[in-house]
Amino acid sequence: MLATLLRASKAATRPHAFSRVAGAPKLVASSTSFAKRHYSDQKPSDKKDDKPQSILTEDMLSRAGFEDAENDKKAGEESEGKKDDTDRSARRRRRAQTSKDRQREKYANWFYTASLFGGFAGVGYLCRDWDSEDEQKAVDGQAIENGFTPQLMYGRLNKRVSSLFTFFSEPVFENLLPPPPPEAYRRPLTLVLTLDDLLIHSSWDAKNGWRTAKRPGLDYFLGYLSQYYEIVIFGSEYQMYSEKTVAKLDPLRAYIQYALFREACRYKDGKLIKDLNLLNRDLAKTVAIDVNEECLVLNPENAITLKPWDGKPDDTLVKLIPLLEYLATQPIKDVRPILSSFNDKSNIVEEYTAREAKLRQKWREDNKHLLERAHKPNAGNFIASLMGIPQSSVNKEPKMPLDIIREHGQLQYESLQKYLKENEAKFLEEEKKMKEEYGKLTLNKLMTEGMPNPEDIAKAQAEKAAKEAAGQ
C-alpha cells in the first residue's frame, strides 16, 4: 500500500520538474510552432492548382485584336482534359484569328458568292437562242436550232465557248501567201510539200543526239520541178525549229518560193490541219504532198498522201517526178479529178507507172507505121549522106511526146544548175545585203506596218541601183 502511494506521488511531480528545468526549450518550441503556423496559411492542395500568371492582361490582348484568345485558351484546356493524346489535340486546336483575318474571310465569301452567281448568269446567257443567222454560221452551228431543251442549250453553249478560243486555233493570217505574180511570170501549178518524214527525217540516239537526214534525190527533185511549180514548204513544226532546215535545203533561194510552218495550221477536233483554202492560190492548180492524211482532211482532192520516210535510202522522190511533170505540162484545167482517179494515193507512183506503160504501148500501136520505117534506107538517107549528115539523125525512131518533154526539162534543169553555179557567190552576197537591209526592221514597225510588200522591195532596189549608178 505504501509502495503504491510513493509511485503515484513521483508521477504527479515529474512534469513540474521538467517545466522548471526545460523552460528555455519551451520558448524555442513555441517559436517553432509560430513559424509553422506562418508558412502553413496556404493548404498543400492550393499549391498544386497555382499556375504562372501572364503579364498580358485582357485589356492588352483586346487592344491587339486577340479578343477571343482567352476563350480559345479555355476551350483548349477543356479539350485537353477530355483527350488522352495532348499532342494531337493541340494540332487540332483552332488558330486564333485577328479582326483583320475575319474581315478578309468575309470579303472572300462575298467574292465566292458573286462568282458563283456570275457563273450561272454567264452560262445562262451563252445558252440563249441564236441572235442571228450570221452568228450561227460564224460559230459553225447550222445543225443546232433554237429551243430550250437541254441538248440544244448545251450545243449552243459549246459552240459559243469554242468560238472564244478560235484565236489560238486559227492561222495567224487569213491569206497565208501574197497574191500570185502576173501570168507571164507565173508557174503553171503550185506544189505544197510537207517537211518532216517526206523531205527530211530526224532521229535521236544516246551516242550522237539529234541528227537530220536529207532524203535521197531531194536536190534533183526540187531543182527539176522548180521550172514547173511554185514550190511551197508547209511544215508541221514551229518556225523556230524548222526555218533553218528549210534555208539549208535551198541556200540560194532558187527552188523554194515560200515556207509555212505550224503557226499557219488550223486546230480542229484536236487535229492539226493545213487549210489549202488560205493559200491565196487557185485550188484547181494546186497539188499537196503529205505523209499524214489528217493534215489535208479539208482538201482531200488536192492531196497525195505518201508513207512516212524512215530515213533509209530510197528513190521515191525521183519516181514521183514523172507524175508531177505530166500534171504541169499537159493542158489540164483542174488537177483534182486526175488525182481523185487514183485508187490508192499512198501507192500513186506505182499506179502512175502502170498507167504510163499502158499509154506508151497504145502510142506505139497508133504509130506503128512510123516505127517500122525507122532505120530503113530511103531517099532521105541518100540525100543526107551526100550532105554529110549522119543517117542516125535523119532516119531515127520517133519519140513519144512525154519523152520529148522530159528531154526538154532535163536540158532546162542542166542550164539552171550551170547558171546557179556560175553566179553562186553573187547570189550569196546579194542575200547577205538583203538580210542586212531588211533585218533592221524593229518589232514595233513590224507589228504596226507589217512586212514590206513586193512593191516596196522593188522600189527600194530601184533606188539602190540608181544610187550605185550615180556613184559610178
The 8 nearest C-alpha neighbors of each residue, nearest first, counted from 0:
[[1, 3, 2, 4, 5, 6, 7, 8],
 [0, 2, 4, 3, 5, 6, 7, 8],
 [3, 1, 5, 0, 4, 6, 7, 8],
 [2, 4, 0, 6, 1, 5, 7, 8],
 [3, 5, 7, 1, 2, 6, 8, 0],
 [4, 6, 2, 8, 7, 3, 9, 1],
 [7, 5, 9, 3, 8, 4, 10, 2],
 [6, 8, 4, 10, 5, 9, 11, 3],
 [7, 9, 11, 5, 10, 6, 4, 12],
 [10, 8, 6, 12, 11, 7, 13, 5],
 [9, 11, 7, 8, 13, 12, 6, 14],
 [12, 10, 8, 9, 13, 7, 14, 15],
 [11, 13, 9, 10, 15, 14, 8, 16],
 [12, 14, 16, 10, 15, 11, 9, 17],
 [15, 13, 17, 16, 12, 18, 11, 10],
 [16, 14, 18, 17, 13, 12, 19, 11],
 [15, 17, 19, 13, 14, 18, 20, 12],
 [18, 16, 14, 20, 15, 19, 21, 13],
 [19, 17, 15, 21, 16, 20, 22, 14],
 [18, 20, 16, 17, 22, 21, 15, 14],
 [19, 21, 17, 18, 22, 16, 23, 15],
 [22, 20, 18, 24, 23, 17, 19, 25],
 [21, 23, 25, 24, 18, 19, 20, 26],
 [24, 22, 25, 26, 21, 27, 20, 28],
 [25, 23, 27, 26, 21, 22, 28, 29],
 [24, 26, 28, 22, 23, 27, 29, 21],
 [27, 25, 29, 23, 28, 24, 30, 22],
 [28, 26, 24, 30, 29, 25, 31, 23],
 [27, 29, 31, 25, 26, 30, 24, 32],
 [28, 30, 32, 26, 27, 31, 25, 33],
 [31, 29, 33, 27, 32, 28, 26, 34],
 [32, 30, 28, 34, 33, 29, 27, 35],
 [31, 33, 29, 35, 30, 34, 28, 36],
 [34, 32, 30, 36, 31, 35, 37, 29],
 [35, 33, 37, 31, 36, 32, 30, 38],
 [36, 34, 32, 33, 37, 38, 39, 31],
 [35, 37, 33, 39, 34, 38, 32, 40],
 [36, 38, 34, 35, 39, 33, 40, 32],
 [39, 37, 35, 40, 36, 34, 41, 33],
 [38, 40, 36, 41, 37, 35, 42, 43],
 [41, 39, 38, 37, 42, 36, 35, 43],
 [42, 40, 39, 45, 43, 38, 46, 44],
 [41, 43, 45, 44, 40, 39, 46, 47],
 [44, 42, 46, 45, 41, 47, 39, 48],
 [43, 45, 42, 46, 47, 48, 41, 49],
 [46, 44, 42, 48, 43, 47, 41, 49],
 [47, 45, 43, 44, 49, 48, 42, 41],
 [46, 48, 45, 44, 49, 43, 50, 42],
 [49, 47, 45, 46, 50, 44, 43, 51],
 [48, 50, 46, 47, 45, 51, 52, 44],
 [51, 49, 52, 48, 47, 46, 53, 45],
 [52, 50, 53, 49, 54, 48, 47, 46],
 [51, 53, 50, 54, 55, 49, 56, 57],
 [54, 52, 55, 51, 56, 50, 57, 60],
 [53, 55, 56, 52, 51, 59, 57, 60],
 [56, 54, 53, 59, 60, 57, 58, 52],
 [55, 57, 59, 58, 54, 60, 53, 61],
 [56, 58, 60, 59, 61, 55, 69, 66],
 [57, 59, 61, 56, 60, 62, 55, 63],
 [60, 58, 62, 56, 57, 61, 55, 63],
 [59, 61, 57, 63, 65, 62, 58, 66],
 [62, 60, 66, 64, 58, 65, 63, 59],
 [63, 61, 59, 64, 60, 58, 65, 66],
 [64, 62, 60, 61, 65, 59, 66, 97],
 [63, 65, 61, 62, 97, 66, 98, 60],
 [66, 64, 60, 68, 61, 67, 63, 97],
 [67, 65, 61, 68, 64, 60, 69, 57],
 [68, 66, 70, 65, 69, 71, 95, 96],
 [67, 69, 71, 65, 70, 66, 72, 95],
 [68, 70, 72, 71, 67, 73, 66, 57],
 [71, 69, 73, 67, 72, 68, 74, 66],
 [72, 70, 74, 68, 69, 73, 67, 75],
 [71, 73, 69, 75, 70, 74, 68, 76],
 [72, 74, 76, 70, 75, 71, 69, 77],
 [75, 73, 71, 77, 72, 76, 70, 78],
 [74, 76, 72, 78, 73, 77, 71, 79],
 [75, 77, 73, 79, 74, 78, 72, 80],
 [78, 76, 80, 74, 79, 75, 73, 81],
 [77, 79, 75, 81, 80, 76, 82, 74],
 [80, 78, 76, 82, 77, 81, 85, 75],
 [79, 81, 77, 78, 82, 76, 83, 85],
 [80, 82, 78, 79, 77, 83, 76, 84],
 [83, 81, 79, 84, 80, 78, 85, 88],
 [82, 84, 85, 81, 79, 80, 88, 86],
 [83, 85, 86, 82, 87, 88, 79, 89],
 [84, 86, 88, 87, 79, 83, 89, 82],
 [87, 85, 89, 88, 84, 90, 91, 83],
 [86, 88, 90, 89, 85, 84, 91, 92],
 [89, 87, 91, 85, 90, 86, 92, 84],
 [88, 90, 86, 92, 87, 91, 85, 75],
 [91, 89, 87, 88, 92, 86, 93, 85],
 [92, 90, 88, 89, 93, 87, 94, 86],
 [91, 93, 89, 90, 88, 94, 75, 71],
 [94, 92, 91, 95, 71, 90, 75, 96],
 [93, 95, 96, 92, 71, 91, 68, 90],
 [94, 96, 68, 93, 97, 71, 67, 65],
 [97, 95, 100, 94, 98, 101, 65, 67],
 [96, 98, 100, 99, 64, 65, 101, 95],
 [97, 99, 101, 100, 64, 102, 96, 65],
 [98, 100, 102, 97, 101, 103, 96, 64],
 [101, 99, 97, 103, 102, 98, 96, 104],
 [100, 102, 104, 98, 99, 103, 105, 97],
 [101, 103, 99, 105, 100, 104, 98, 106],
 [104, 102, 106, 100, 105, 101, 107, 99],
 [103, 105, 107, 101, 102, 106, 100, 108],
 [104, 106, 102, 108, 103, 107, 101, 109],
 [107, 105, 109, 103, 108, 104, 110, 102],
 [108, 106, 110, 104, 109, 105, 103, 111],
 [107, 109, 111, 105, 110, 106, 112, 104],
 [108, 110, 106, 112, 107, 111, 113, 105],
 [111, 109, 107, 113, 108, 112, 114, 106],
 [112, 110, 114, 108, 113, 109, 115, 107],
 [111, 113, 115, 109, 110, 114, 108, 116],
 [112, 114, 110, 116, 115, 111, 117, 109],
 [115, 113, 117, 111, 112, 116, 118, 110],
 [116, 114, 112, 118, 113, 117, 111, 119],
 [115, 117, 119, 113, 118, 114, 120, 112],
 [118, 116, 114, 120, 115, 119, 113, 121],
 [119, 117, 121, 115, 120, 116, 114, 122],
 [118, 120, 116, 122, 117, 121, 123, 115],
 [119, 121, 117, 123, 118, 122, 124, 116],
 [122, 120, 124, 118, 123, 119, 117, 125],
 [123, 121, 125, 119, 124, 120, 118, 126],
 [122, 124, 120, 126, 121, 125, 119, 127],
 [123, 125, 121, 126, 122, 127, 120, 119],
 [124, 126, 122, 156, 123, 127, 121, 159],
 [127, 125, 152, 156, 123, 124, 155, 122],
 [128, 126, 124, 125, 129, 123, 152, 155],
 [129, 127, 145, 130, 146, 126, 155, 152],
 [128, 130, 131, 135, 145, 127, 134, 132],
 [129, 131, 128, 134, 132, 135, 133, 127],
 [132, 130, 133, 134, 129, 135, 128, 136],
 [131, 133, 135, 134, 136, 130, 129, 141],
 [134, 132, 136, 131, 135, 137, 130, 138],
 [135, 133, 137, 132, 136, 131, 138, 130],
 [134, 136, 132, 140, 133, 137, 138, 141],
 [137, 135, 139, 133, 134, 138, 140, 141],
 [136, 138, 134, 135, 139, 133, 140, 162],
 [137, 139, 136, 140, 135, 158, 162, 134],
 [140, 138, 136, 137, 141, 135, 158, 142],
 [139, 141, 135, 143, 142, 138, 136, 158],
 [140, 142, 143, 135, 139, 136, 144, 132],
 [141, 143, 140, 144, 139, 135, 154, 136],
 [144, 142, 140, 141, 151, 154, 145, 155],
 [143, 145, 142, 146, 151, 141, 128, 129],
 [144, 146, 128, 129, 143, 151, 147, 127],
 [147, 145, 148, 151, 144, 128, 152, 127],
 [148, 146, 152, 149, 151, 145, 127, 128],
 [147, 149, 151, 150, 146, 152, 153, 145],
 [150, 148, 152, 151, 153, 147, 154, 146],
 [149, 151, 153, 148, 152, 154, 147, 155],
 [152, 150, 154, 148, 153, 149, 146, 155],
 [153, 151, 126, 149, 155, 154, 150, 147],
 [152, 154, 156, 150, 151, 155, 157, 149],
 [153, 155, 151, 157, 156, 152, 150, 158],
 [156, 154, 158, 152, 157, 153, 126, 159],
 [155, 157, 153, 126, 125, 159, 154, 158],
 [156, 158, 154, 160, 155, 159, 153, 161],
 [159, 157, 161, 155, 160, 156, 138, 162],
 [158, 160, 162, 156, 161, 157, 155, 138],
 [159, 161, 157, 163, 162, 158, 156, 164],
 [162, 160, 158, 163, 159, 164, 157, 165],
 [161, 163, 159, 165, 164, 160, 138, 158],
 [162, 164, 160, 161, 165, 159, 166, 158],
 [165, 163, 166, 162, 161, 167, 168, 160],
 [164, 166, 168, 162, 167, 169, 163, 161],
 [167, 165, 164, 168, 169, 163, 170, 171],
 [166, 168, 165, 164, 169, 170, 266, 265],
 [169, 167, 266, 165, 265, 166, 164, 170],
 [168, 170, 265, 165, 166, 167, 171, 266],
 [171, 169, 263, 264, 172, 265, 262, 168],
 [170, 172, 263, 262, 169, 173, 175, 166],
 [173, 171, 174, 170, 175, 263, 277, 169],
 [172, 174, 277, 175, 171, 170, 278, 279],
 [175, 173, 277, 172, 176, 279, 278, 177],
 [174, 176, 278, 172, 277, 173, 279, 177],
 [177, 175, 278, 174, 279, 178, 257, 277],
 [176, 178, 179, 175, 279, 174, 278, 452],
 [179, 177, 279, 180, 176, 280, 174, 278],
 [178, 180, 177, 181, 280, 185, 279, 176],
 [181, 179, 185, 184, 182, 178, 183, 177],
 [182, 180, 183, 184, 185, 179, 178, 186],
 [181, 183, 185, 184, 180, 186, 179, 187],
 [182, 184, 181, 185, 180, 186, 187, 179],
 [185, 183, 182, 181, 180, 186, 179, 187],
 [186, 184, 182, 180, 183, 181, 187, 179],
 [185, 187, 228, 227, 188, 229, 184, 226],
 [186, 188, 227, 327, 228, 185, 189, 284],
 [189, 187, 228, 284, 186, 285, 229, 327],
 [188, 190, 229, 285, 228, 230, 284, 286],
 [189, 191, 230, 286, 228, 287, 229, 285],
 [190, 192, 287, 231, 232, 230, 286, 288],
 [193, 191, 232, 288, 233, 287, 231, 289],
 [192, 194, 233, 234, 289, 232, 195, 197],
 [193, 195, 234, 198, 197, 199, 192, 196],
 [194, 196, 199, 197, 200, 198, 193, 234],
 [197, 195, 308, 200, 307, 199, 198, 194],
 [198, 196, 195, 194, 199, 308, 307, 193],
 [197, 199, 194, 214, 196, 195, 213, 217],
 [200, 198, 213, 195, 196, 212, 214, 197],
 [199, 201, 196, 212, 211, 310, 195, 202],
 [202, 200, 211, 210, 212, 199, 209, 203],
 [201, 203, 210, 209, 211, 200, 204, 208],
 [204, 202, 209, 208, 210, 205, 201, 207],
 [205, 203, 208, 206, 207, 209, 202, 210],
 [204, 206, 208, 207, 203, 209, 202, 210],
 [205, 207, 204, 208, 203, 209, 210, 202],
 [208, 206, 204, 205, 209, 203, 210, 202],
 [207, 209, 203, 204, 205, 206, 210, 202],
 [210, 208, 203, 202, 207, 201, 204, 211],
 [209, 211, 202, 201, 203, 208, 212, 207],
 [210, 212, 201, 200, 202, 199, 213, 209],
 [213, 211, 200, 199, 201, 214, 310, 210],
 [214, 212, 199, 198, 215, 200, 211, 217],
 [213, 215, 198, 199, 217, 216, 212, 310],
 [216, 214, 217, 312, 213, 313, 314, 316],
 [215, 217, 219, 218, 220, 317, 316, 214],
 [218, 216, 220, 219, 215, 214, 221, 198],
 [219, 217, 221, 220, 216, 222, 248, 215],
 [218, 220, 222, 216, 217, 221, 223, 317],
 [219, 221, 217, 218, 223, 222, 216, 224],
 [222, 220, 218, 224, 219, 223, 225, 254],
 [223, 221, 219, 225, 220, 224, 218, 254],
 [222, 224, 220, 225, 412, 221, 219, 226],
 [223, 225, 226, 227, 221, 222, 228, 220],
 [224, 226, 228, 254, 222, 227, 223, 221],
 [227, 225, 224, 228, 223, 186, 222, 412],
 [228, 226, 224, 225, 186, 187, 327, 188],
 [229, 227, 188, 189, 225, 186, 230, 190],
 [228, 230, 189, 190, 186, 188, 256, 231],
 [231, 229, 190, 255, 228, 256, 189, 191],
 [230, 232, 191, 257, 258, 256, 190, 255],
 [231, 233, 258, 192, 193, 191, 259, 234],
 [234, 232, 259, 193, 260, 192, 258, 231],
 [235, 233, 260, 193, 194, 236, 232, 259],
 [234, 236, 261, 260, 237, 233, 193, 194],
 [237, 235, 261, 234, 260, 241, 238, 240],
 [236, 238, 261, 239, 240, 260, 241, 262],
 [237, 239, 241, 242, 240, 260, 236, 261],
 [238, 240, 237, 241, 242, 243, 236, 260],
 [239, 241, 238, 237, 242, 236, 243, 244],
 [242, 240, 244, 238, 243, 239, 245, 237],
 [241, 243, 238, 245, 244, 239, 240, 246],
 [244, 242, 246, 245, 241, 247, 240, 239],
 [243, 245, 241, 247, 246, 242, 248, 240],
 [246, 244, 248, 242, 247, 243, 241, 249],
 [245, 247, 243, 250, 244, 249, 248, 242],
 [248, 246, 244, 250, 245, 249, 243, 242],
 [247, 249, 245, 246, 250, 244, 218, 213],
 [250, 248, 252, 247, 246, 251, 254, 245],
 [249, 251, 247, 246, 252, 248, 253, 427],
 [252, 250, 253, 249, 426, 427, 423, 430],
 [253, 251, 249, 250, 254, 255, 256, 246],
 [252, 254, 251, 255, 249, 256, 250, 225],
 [255, 253, 225, 252, 222, 221, 256, 249],
 [256, 254, 230, 257, 252, 231, 253, 249],
 [255, 257, 230, 231, 254, 229, 258, 252],
 [258, 256, 231, 255, 232, 259, 230, 176],
 [257, 259, 232, 231, 233, 260, 256, 255],
 [260, 258, 233, 232, 234, 263, 257, 261],
 [259, 261, 234, 238, 262, 233, 237, 263],
 [260, 262, 237, 235, 236, 264, 263, 234],
 [261, 263, 260, 264, 170, 171, 237, 238],
 [264, 262, 170, 261, 260, 171, 259, 265],
 [265, 263, 273, 261, 170, 262, 272, 271],
 [264, 266, 169, 272, 168, 170, 271, 273],
 [267, 265, 168, 271, 270, 272, 269, 169],
 [266, 268, 270, 269, 265, 271, 272, 168],
 [269, 267, 270, 266, 271, 272, 168, 265],
 [268, 270, 267, 266, 271, 272, 168, 265],
 [271, 269, 267, 268, 266, 272, 293, 294],
 [270, 272, 266, 294, 265, 264, 267, 273],
 [273, 271, 294, 265, 264, 266, 274, 295],
 [274, 272, 264, 294, 295, 275, 265, 271],
 [273, 275, 276, 277, 272, 297, 264, 265],
 [276, 274, 277, 278, 273, 298, 282, 297],
 [275, 277, 274, 278, 279, 282, 280, 298],
 [278, 276, 174, 275, 279, 175, 274, 173],
 [277, 279, 175, 280, 275, 176, 276, 174],
 [280, 278, 277, 174, 176, 178, 175, 276],
 [279, 281, 278, 282, 179, 285, 276, 178],
 [280, 282, 283, 284, 285, 279, 278, 276],
 [283, 281, 285, 284, 280, 276, 301, 275],
 [282, 284, 333, 281, 334, 285, 335, 332],
 [285, 283, 188, 282, 281, 333, 189, 334],
 [286, 284, 189, 282, 283, 188, 190, 301],
 [285, 287, 190, 301, 191, 189, 302, 288],
 [288, 286, 191, 302, 190, 301, 192, 303],
 [289, 287, 303, 192, 302, 304, 191, 193],
 [288, 290, 304, 193, 291, 305, 192, 303],
 [291, 289, 305, 304, 307, 306, 292, 197],
 [292, 290, 293, 289, 294, 304, 295, 305],
 [291, 293, 294, 295, 304, 296, 290, 289],
 [294, 292, 296, 295, 291, 272, 270, 271],
 [293, 295, 272, 273, 292, 291, 296, 271],
 [296, 294, 298, 297, 293, 273, 292, 299],
 [295, 297, 293, 298, 299, 294, 292, 272],
 [298, 296, 295, 299, 274, 272, 275, 273],
 [299, 297, 295, 300, 296, 301, 302, 275],
 [298, 300, 302, 301, 296, 295, 297, 303],
 [301, 299, 335, 298, 302, 339, 338, 336],
 [302, 300, 286, 299, 335, 298, 287, 285],
 [303, 301, 287, 299, 300, 288, 304, 286],
 [302, 304, 288, 344, 287, 289, 305, 301],
 [303, 305, 289, 290, 345, 344, 288, 292],
 [306, 304, 345, 290, 289, 307, 303, 344],
 [305, 307, 290, 345, 308, 304, 291, 197],
 [308, 306, 196, 290, 197, 309, 305, 291],
 [307, 309, 196, 310, 197, 306, 200, 311],
 [310, 308, 311, 307, 200, 196, 312, 201],
 [309, 311, 200, 308, 312, 212, 214, 199],
 [310, 312, 309, 313, 308, 214, 215, 212],
 [313, 311, 215, 310, 314, 214, 309, 308],
 [312, 314, 315, 311, 215, 214, 316, 216],
 [315, 313, 317, 316, 318, 215, 216, 312],
 [316, 314, 318, 317, 313, 319, 348, 216],
 [315, 317, 319, 318, 314, 216, 220, 320],
 [318, 316, 319, 314, 320, 315, 216, 220],
 [319, 317, 315, 316, 320, 314, 348, 321],
 [318, 320, 316, 317, 322, 321, 348, 315],
 [319, 321, 323, 317, 318, 322, 324, 316],
 [322, 320, 324, 323, 319, 325, 318, 317],
 [323, 321, 325, 324, 320, 319, 326, 351],
 [324, 322, 326, 320, 325, 321, 327, 319],
 [323, 325, 321, 327, 322, 326, 320, 328],
 [324, 326, 322, 328, 323, 327, 329, 321],
 [327, 325, 323, 324, 328, 329, 322, 334],
 [328, 326, 324, 325, 329, 227, 187, 188],
 [329, 327, 325, 326, 324, 330, 227, 404],
 [328, 330, 331, 326, 327, 325, 324, 332],
 [331, 329, 332, 328, 327, 326, 333, 325],
 [332, 330, 329, 333, 334, 326, 327, 328],
 [331, 333, 330, 334, 283, 284, 329, 335],
 [334, 332, 283, 335, 331, 284, 336, 337],
 [335, 333, 337, 336, 283, 284, 338, 331],
 [334, 336, 338, 300, 337, 301, 333, 339],
 [337, 335, 339, 338, 334, 340, 333, 300],
 [336, 338, 340, 335, 339, 334, 341, 333],
 [339, 337, 335, 340, 336, 341, 334, 300],
 [338, 340, 336, 337, 341, 300, 335, 342],
 [339, 341, 337, 338, 336, 342, 335, 343],
 [342, 340, 339, 343, 338, 344, 347, 350],
 [341, 343, 340, 344, 339, 347, 350, 346],
 [344, 342, 345, 346, 341, 347, 350, 304],
 [343, 345, 347, 346, 303, 304, 341, 342],
 [344, 346, 305, 304, 343, 347, 306, 303],
 [347, 345, 344, 348, 343, 349, 350, 305],
 [346, 348, 344, 350, 349, 345, 351, 343],
 [347, 349, 351, 346, 350, 319, 352, 318],
 [350, 348, 352, 351, 347, 346, 353, 354],
 [351, 349, 347, 353, 352, 348, 354, 346],
 [350, 352, 354, 348, 353, 349, 347, 355],
 [351, 353, 349, 355, 350, 354, 348, 356],
 [352, 354, 356, 350, 351, 355, 349, 357],
 [355, 353, 351, 357, 356, 352, 358, 350],
 [356, 354, 358, 352, 357, 353, 359, 351],
 [355, 357, 359, 353, 354, 358, 360, 352],
 [356, 358, 360, 354, 355, 359, 361, 353],
 [359, 357, 355, 361, 356, 360, 362, 354],
 [360, 358, 362, 356, 361, 357, 355, 363],
 [359, 361, 357, 363, 362, 358, 356, 364],
 [360, 362, 364, 358, 359, 363, 357, 365],
 [361, 363, 365, 359, 364, 360, 366, 358],
 [364, 362, 366, 360, 365, 361, 367, 359],
 [363, 365, 361, 367, 362, 366, 360, 368],
 [364, 366, 362, 363, 367, 361, 368, 360],
 [367, 365, 363, 369, 364, 368, 362, 370],
 [366, 368, 370, 364, 369, 363, 365, 371],
 [367, 369, 371, 370, 366, 372, 365, 364],
 [370, 368, 372, 371, 366, 367, 373, 397],
 [369, 371, 367, 373, 368, 372, 396, 366],
 [370, 372, 368, 369, 373, 367, 375, 374],
 [373, 371, 369, 370, 375, 374, 368, 394],
 [372, 374, 396, 370, 395, 371, 375, 394],
 [373, 375, 394, 395, 372, 376, 396, 391],
 [374, 376, 373, 372, 377, 394, 371, 380],
 [377, 375, 380, 374, 378, 381, 379, 394],
 [376, 378, 380, 379, 375, 381, 394, 382],
 [379, 377, 381, 380, 382, 376, 383, 384],
 [378, 380, 382, 377, 381, 383, 393, 394],
 [379, 381, 383, 378, 377, 382, 390, 376],
 [382, 380, 378, 384, 383, 379, 385, 377],
 [381, 383, 385, 379, 384, 380, 378, 386],
 [384, 382, 388, 380, 386, 385, 381, 387],
 [383, 385, 387, 381, 382, 386, 388, 380],
 [384, 386, 382, 383, 387, 381, 388, 380],
 [387, 385, 383, 384, 388, 382, 381, 389],
 [388, 386, 384, 385, 383, 389, 382, 390],
 [387, 389, 383, 386, 384, 390, 392, 385],
 [390, 388, 391, 392, 387, 384, 383, 393],
 [389, 391, 393, 392, 380, 394, 388, 383],
 [392, 390, 389, 395, 393, 394, 374, 388],
 [391, 393, 390, 389, 395, 394, 388, 383],
 [394, 392, 390, 391, 395, 380, 389, 383],
 [393, 395, 374, 373, 391, 390, 392, 380],
 [396, 394, 373, 391, 393, 392, 374, 397],
 [395, 397, 373, 370, 398, 394, 374, 369],
 [398, 396, 395, 370, 399, 369, 373, 366],
 [399, 397, 402, 400, 396, 403, 401, 395],
 [398, 400, 402, 401, 403, 397, 362, 359],
 [401, 399, 403, 402, 404, 398, 405, 397],
 [402, 400, 404, 403, 399, 405, 325, 398],
 [403, 401, 405, 399, 400, 404, 406, 398],
 [402, 404, 400, 406, 401, 405, 407, 399],
 [403, 405, 401, 407, 402, 406, 408, 400],
 [406, 404, 408, 402, 407, 403, 409, 401],
 [405, 407, 409, 403, 408, 404, 402, 410],
 [406, 408, 404, 410, 405, 409, 403, 411],
 [409, 407, 405, 411, 406, 410, 404, 412],
 [408, 410, 412, 406, 411, 407, 405, 413],
 [409, 411, 413, 407, 412, 408, 414, 406],
 [410, 412, 408, 414, 409, 413, 415, 407],
 [413, 411, 409, 415, 410, 414, 223, 408],
 [412, 414, 416, 410, 415, 411, 417, 409],
 [413, 415, 411, 417, 412, 416, 410, 418],
 [416, 414, 418, 412, 413, 417, 411, 419],
 [415, 417, 413, 419, 418, 414, 420, 412],
 [416, 418, 414, 420, 415, 419, 413, 421],
 [417, 419, 415, 421, 416, 420, 414, 422],
 [420, 418, 416, 422, 423, 421, 417, 415],
 [419, 421, 417, 423, 418, 422, 416, 424],
 [420, 422, 418, 419, 423, 417, 424, 416],
 [423, 421, 425, 419, 420, 424, 426, 418],
 [424, 422, 426, 420, 425, 419, 421, 427],
 [423, 425, 427, 426, 422, 428, 421, 420],
 [426, 424, 428, 422, 423, 427, 429, 430],
 [427, 425, 429, 423, 428, 424, 430, 422],
 [426, 428, 430, 424, 429, 425, 431, 423],
 [429, 427, 431, 425, 430, 426, 424, 432],
 [430, 428, 426, 432, 431, 427, 433, 425],
 [431, 429, 427, 433, 428, 432, 426, 434],
 [430, 432, 428, 434, 429, 433, 427, 435],
 [433, 431, 435, 429, 434, 430, 436, 428],
 [432, 434, 436, 430, 435, 431, 437, 429],
 [435, 433, 438, 431, 432, 437, 436, 430],
 [434, 436, 432, 438, 433, 437, 431, 439],
 [437, 435, 433, 434, 438, 432, 439, 440],
 [438, 436, 439, 434, 435, 433, 440, 432],
 [437, 439, 434, 435, 440, 436, 433, 441],
 [440, 438, 437, 436, 441, 435, 434, 442],
 [441, 439, 438, 437, 444, 445, 442, 443],
 [442, 440, 444, 443, 445, 439, 438, 446],
 [441, 443, 445, 444, 446, 440, 447, 449],
 [442, 444, 446, 441, 445, 447, 448, 440],
 [445, 443, 447, 441, 446, 442, 448, 440],
 [444, 446, 449, 442, 443, 448, 447, 450],
 [447, 445, 443, 444, 449, 448, 442, 450],
 [446, 448, 444, 445, 449, 443, 442, 450],
 [449, 447, 444, 445, 446, 450, 451, 443],
 [448, 450, 445, 446, 447, 451, 444, 452],
 [449, 451, 445, 452, 448, 446, 444, 440],
 [452, 450, 455, 449, 456, 453, 454, 448],
 [451, 453, 455, 454, 450, 456, 177, 449],
 [454, 452, 456, 455, 457, 451, 458, 177],
 [455, 453, 457, 456, 452, 458, 451, 459],
 [456, 454, 458, 452, 457, 453, 451, 459],
 [455, 457, 453, 459, 458, 454, 460, 452],
 [458, 456, 460, 454, 455, 459, 453, 461],
 [459, 457, 455, 461, 460, 456, 454, 462],
 [460, 458, 456, 462, 461, 457, 455, 463],
 [459, 461, 463, 457, 458, 462, 464, 456],
 [462, 460, 458, 464, 463, 459, 457, 465],
 [463, 461, 465, 459, 464, 460, 458, 466],
 [462, 464, 460, 466, 461, 465, 459, 467],
 [463, 465, 461, 467, 462, 466, 460, 468],
 [466, 464, 462, 468, 463, 467, 469, 461],
 [467, 465, 469, 463, 468, 464, 470, 462],
 [466, 468, 470, 464, 465, 469, 463, 471],
 [469, 467, 465, 471, 470, 466, 464, 463],
 [470, 468, 466, 471, 467, 465, 464, 463],
 [471, 469, 467, 468, 466, 465, 464, 463],
 [470, 468, 469, 467, 466, 465, 464, 463]]
